[in-house]
């Protein structure tokens, strides 16, 4: 993919697990990054705009004088805001970007969403459709679930005293945010390419094996118990609908992520 010099790249969701790594990668490779975040600037250094995709506040300033955008902002933990943030917010961002003359917007999405009965995925698919309207030249990169998301899931499933309850048969192909960030920077500094090949982690794993590794480091006194969930999406997760085994692009395994994230506990 041909690469060009970038004056500035806006990263929406620039304080999130992925966004932070995208910003770091941009700076490490000689580009300039502008962060869009709902929170005020953590410090006065760097290019930081406080804004909100839902209300549109700050977006005009955020897109001013940038050449490209990595759109990583989302709100997966707030069901009432799925459409407002991911769909309407994406449309609002693209409209502002077109007016500002932005040449390329890259959207980060999720592998295997079609037909999976999970409400958040419907909003992500709708946001992809907005991208495809070509309001601004675009690329979409779908990735598998992040190691950080596995961490959040497992922490939430181990709140009971002495027990961790986990759907053993769910299948994931977790990928590290550093690997995805490197790919996003490669894409955003190149030409718009439409729908890109999926980007997956290095290993296909069942949730039981991920939980076993996680508990060993985080909560070794917990006993692992299978959790049966009577939902269609649970059966689809177990059937491997979120996998892309032909695309094992990531290099960091879940165990390597845990060792890096919790070095004093390994």
C-alpha positions as a printed NumPy array, in Angstrom:
array([[  0.   ,   0.   ,   0.   ],
       [  1.466,   3.372,  -1.012],
       [  2.221,   5.624,   1.944],
       [  2.208,   9.42 ,   1.952],
       [  3.273,  12.018,   4.483],
       [  0.467,  12.957,   6.842],
       [  0.25 ,  16.395,   8.415],
       [ -2.189,  15.379,  11.153],
       [ -4.338,  12.327,  11.889],
       [ -7.396,  12.657,  14.113],
       [ -8.037,   9.649,  16.374],
       [-11.584,   9.496,  17.701],
       [-11.736,   7.543,  20.93 ],
       [ -8.082,   8.46 ,  21.331],
       [ -8.085,   7.673,  25.056],
       [ -9.54 ,   4.173,  24.702],
       [ -7.64 ,   0.895,  24.791],
       [ -7.105,   0.918,  21.022],
       [ -7.036,   4.678,  20.517],
       [ -4.124,   5.169,  22.909],
       [ -2.074,   2.641,  20.964],
       [ -2.979,   4.25 ,  17.623],
       [ -1.843,   7.642,  18.916],
       [  1.408,   6.153,  20.212],
       [  2.064,   4.369,  16.914],
       [  1.411,   7.534,  14.901],
       [  3.836,   9.533,  17.01 ],
       [  6.441,   6.754,  16.988],
       [  6.356,   6.665,  13.182],
       [  6.787,  10.397,  12.724],
       [  3.17 ,  11.499,  12.265],
       [  1.164,  13.967,  14.292],
       [ -1.917,  12.817,  16.166],
       [ -4.913,  14.792,  17.357],
       [ -7.024,  13.147,  20.05 ],
       [-10.815,  13.509,  20.187],
       [-12.176,  12.549,  23.581],
       [-15.272,  13.245,  25.638],
       [-12.963,  13.923,  28.585],
       [-10.993,  17.154,  28.978],
       [ -7.276,  17.058,  28.206],
       [ -5.229,  15.136,  30.748],
       [ -2.398,  17.61 ,  30.272],
       [ -1.677,  20.635,  28.141],
       [  0.891,  18.895,  25.971],
       [ -0.163,  17.433,  22.656],
       [ -3.105,  18.08 ,  20.349],
       [ -6.298,  17.272,  22.229],
       [ -9.904,  18.249,  21.466],
       [-12.749,  17.601,  23.851],
       [-15.838,  16.657,  21.866],
       [-18.842,  14.398,  21.606],
       [-20.092,  12.408,  18.62 ],
       [-23.617,  12.337,  20.063],
       [-24.05 ,  16.117,  20.364],
       [-21.534,  17.186,  17.743],
       [-19.739,  19.399,  20.241],
       [-16.09 ,  19.947,  19.323],
       [-16.214,  18.049,  16.019],
       [-15.684,  21.087,  13.773],
       [-12.505,  21.944,  15.649],
       [-11.418,  18.303,  15.767],
       [-11.469,  17.821,  11.988],
       [ -9.942,  21.193,  11.119],
       [ -6.64 ,  20.877,   9.21 ],
       [ -6.395,  17.09 ,   9.514],
       [ -5.683,  14.93 ,   6.503],
       [ -7.09 ,  11.648,   7.775],
       [ -9.071,  10.107,  10.615],
       [ -8.911,   6.832,  12.503],
       [-12.457,   6.443,  13.807],
       [-12.166,   4.266,  16.897],
       [-14.784,   5.899,  19.127],
       [-17.648,   3.674,  20.236],
       [-19.837,   3.071,  23.278],
       [-20.304,  -0.707,  23.621],
       [-21.229,  -0.552,  27.312],
       [-24.13 ,   1.896,  26.861],
       [-26.974,   0.181,  24.941],
       [-29.11 ,   3.329,  24.935],
       [-26.352,   5.158,  23.06 ],
       [-25.495,   2.543,  20.416],
       [-27.269,   4.288,  17.56 ],
       [-26.542,   7.826,  18.729],
       [-22.814,   7.189,  19.044],
       [-21.991,   4.581,  16.421],
       [-24.467,   5.37 ,  13.666],
       [-25.579,   9.   ,  13.937],
       [-22.234,  10.   ,  15.43 ],
       [-20.374,   8.435,  12.527],
       [-22.58 ,  10.252,  10.022],
       [-22.041,  13.543,  11.842],
       [-18.265,  13.017,  11.929],
       [-18.126,  12.187,   8.208],
       [-20.199,  15.238,   7.28 ],
       [-17.826,  17.463,   9.221],
       [-14.82 ,  15.693,   7.693],
       [-16.138,  16.251,   4.156],
       [-16.569,  19.968,   4.807],
       [-13.015,  20.117,   6.185],
       [-11.527,  18.352,   3.15 ],
       [-10.375,  15.213,   4.977],
       [ -9.059,  12.774,   2.374],
       [ -9.426,   9.413,   4.202],
       [-11.386,   8.   ,   7.145],
       [-10.587,   4.546,   8.531],
       [-13.243,   2.807,  10.624],
       [-12.43 ,  -0.015,  13.016],
       [-15.116,  -2.691,  13.145],
       [-15.594,  -6.296,  14.281],
       [-15.095,  -9.642,  12.522],
       [-18.093, -11.884,  11.895],
       [-20.981,  -9.665,  12.977],
       [-23.492, -10.512,  10.264],
       [-26.453, -12.414,  11.66 ],
       [-25.102, -12.558,  15.218],
       [-27.91 , -11.731,  17.652],
       [-26.042,  -9.134,  19.684],
       [-27.556,  -5.615,  19.688],
       [-24.237,  -3.757,  19.63 ],
       [-23.296,  -5.521,  16.397],
       [-26.376,  -4.172,  14.647],
       [-25.188,  -0.642,  15.355],
       [-21.657,  -1.423,  14.161],
       [-23.048,  -2.863,  10.918],
       [-25.205,   0.227,  10.451],
       [-22.132,   2.406,  10.983],
       [-20.319,   0.407,   8.288],
       [-23.194,   1.184,   5.916],
       [-22.785,   4.887,   6.665],
       [-19.081,   4.598,   5.836],
       [-19.922,   2.92 ,   2.525],
       [-21.988,   5.925,   1.438],
       [-18.631,   7.453,   0.467],
       [-19.259,  10.747,   2.242],
       [-15.459,  10.748,   2.62 ],
       [-13.097,   8.237,   0.946],
       [-12.945,   5.325,   3.345],
       [-11.442,   2.092,   4.568],
       [-12.927,  -0.389,   7.055],
       [-10.781,  -2.764,   9.093],
       [-12.55 ,  -5.522,  10.997],
       [-10.638,  -7.041,  13.911],
       [-11.376,  -9.84 ,  16.332],
       [-11.961,  -9.185,  20.044],
       [ -9.181,  -7.396,  21.886],
       [ -7.235,  -8.914,  24.773],
       [ -8.44 ,  -5.967,  26.837],
       [-12.058,  -7.005,  26.207],
       [-11.319, -10.564,  27.343],
       [ -9.861,  -9.012,  30.496],
       [-13.049,  -6.999,  31.098],
       [-15.307, -10.007,  30.426],
       [-13.379, -12.258,  32.781],
       [-13.214,  -9.701,  35.541],
       [-16.983,  -9.27 ,  35.349],
       [-17.565, -13.034,  35.386],
       [-15.472, -13.588,  38.502],
       [-17.293, -11.348,  40.975],
       [-18.959, -14.143,  42.935],
       [-17.195, -15.3  ,  46.088],
       [-14.702, -18.086,  45.282],
       [-16.197, -18.669,  41.795],
       [-15.632, -17.599,  38.216],
       [-18.569, -18.46 ,  35.954],
       [-17.628, -18.569,  32.29 ],
       [-19.295, -19.965,  29.11 ],
       [-16.649, -22.614,  28.415],
       [-17.546, -23.137,  24.752],
       [-17.433, -19.557,  23.549],
       [-14.7  , -19.2  ,  20.949],
       [-12.535, -16.145,  20.449],
       [ -9.432, -15.194,  18.509],
       [ -8.181, -12.392,  20.752],
       [ -5.837,  -9.804,  19.306],
       [ -3.604,  -7.22 ,  20.915],
       [ -4.395,  -3.536,  20.529],
       [ -0.745,  -2.858,  19.646],
       [ -1.014,  -5.174,  16.64 ],
       [ -4.288,  -3.61 ,  15.485],
       [ -2.919,  -0.104,  15.989],
       [  0.09 ,  -0.855,  13.791],
       [ -2.209,  -2.047,  11.012],
       [ -4.509,   0.985,  11.358],
       [ -1.596,   3.397,  11.047],
       [ -0.418,   1.559,   7.942],
       [ -3.908,   1.867,   6.475],
       [ -4.608,   5.497,   7.386],
       [ -1.28 ,   6.663,   5.949],
       [ -2.094,   4.959,   2.668],
       [ -4.821,   5.364,   0.097],
       [ -8.504,   4.655,   0.853],
       [ -9.044,   0.951,   0.176],
       [-12.664,   0.153,   1.043],
       [-13.304,  -3.101,   2.881],
       [ -9.992,  -4.594,   4.019],
       [ -9.179,  -8.216,   4.869],
       [-10.087,  -9.242,   8.413],
       [ -7.45 ,  -8.883,  11.112],
       [ -7.319, -11.677,  13.684],
       [ -5.29 , -12.715,  16.683],
       [ -2.659, -15.451,  16.536],
       [ -4.726, -18.168,  18.241],
       [ -8.286, -19.498,  18.214],
       [ -9.187, -20.238,  21.826],
       [-12.196, -21.44 ,  23.776],
       [-13.192, -19.223,  26.671],
       [-12.373, -21.898,  29.223],
       [ -8.711, -21.876,  28.24 ],
       [ -8.584, -18.073,  28.3  ],
       [-10.237, -18.032,  31.713],
       [ -7.797, -20.617,  33.059],
       [ -4.822, -18.458,  32.06 ],
       [ -6.459, -15.303,  33.389],
       [ -7.421, -16.782,  36.761],
       [ -3.943, -18.177,  37.311],
       [ -2.579, -14.636,  37.295],
       [ -5.483, -12.484,  38.479],
       [ -7.535, -14.581,  40.894],
       [ -5.845, -17.926,  41.58 ],
       [ -8.185, -18.779,  44.462],
       [-11.285, -18.8  ,  42.255],
       [-12.833, -22.04 ,  41.012],
       [-13.829, -22.088,  37.346],
       [-17.421, -23.129,  36.621],
       [-19.209, -23.422,  33.275],
       [-21.929, -20.825,  32.693],
       [-24.781, -21.852,  30.401],
       [-26.584, -18.953,  28.742],
       [-29.905, -19.605,  26.931],
       [-29.355, -16.978,  24.251],
       [-28.894, -17.23 ,  20.51 ],
       [-25.776, -15.049,  20.567],
       [-24.198, -17.413,  23.112],
       [-24.675, -20.363,  20.756],
       [-23.269, -18.28 ,  17.903],
       [-20.19 , -17.34 ,  19.924],
       [-19.665, -21.03 ,  20.698],
       [-20.074, -21.902,  17.017],
       [-17.136, -19.685,  16.1  ],
       [-19.031, -16.941,  14.282],
       [-16.549, -14.301,  15.487],
       [-13.45 , -16.081,  14.221],
       [-11.246, -15.557,  11.177],
       [ -8.768, -18.451,  11.412],
       [ -7.409, -17.761,   7.928],
       [ -6.211, -14.359,   9.188],
       [ -3.894, -14.927,  12.157],
       [ -2.261, -11.529,  11.791],
       [ -1.568, -10.622,  15.401],
       [  1.698, -11.579,  17.071],
       [  0.872, -11.211,  20.78 ],
       [ -0.821, -14.135,  22.545],
       [ -3.231, -13.751,  25.455],
       [ -0.629, -15.072,  27.88 ],
       [  1.918, -12.559,  26.601],
       [ -0.642,  -9.788,  27.052],
       [ -1.279, -10.89 ,  30.644],
       [  2.442, -10.981,  31.423],
       [  2.812,  -7.431,  30.067],
       [ -0.348,  -6.108,  31.725],
       [  0.223,  -7.673,  35.147],
       [  4.012,  -8.061,  35.442],
       [  4.085,  -8.175,  39.255],
       [  1.625, -11.075,  39.323],
       [  3.388, -13.391,  36.881]])
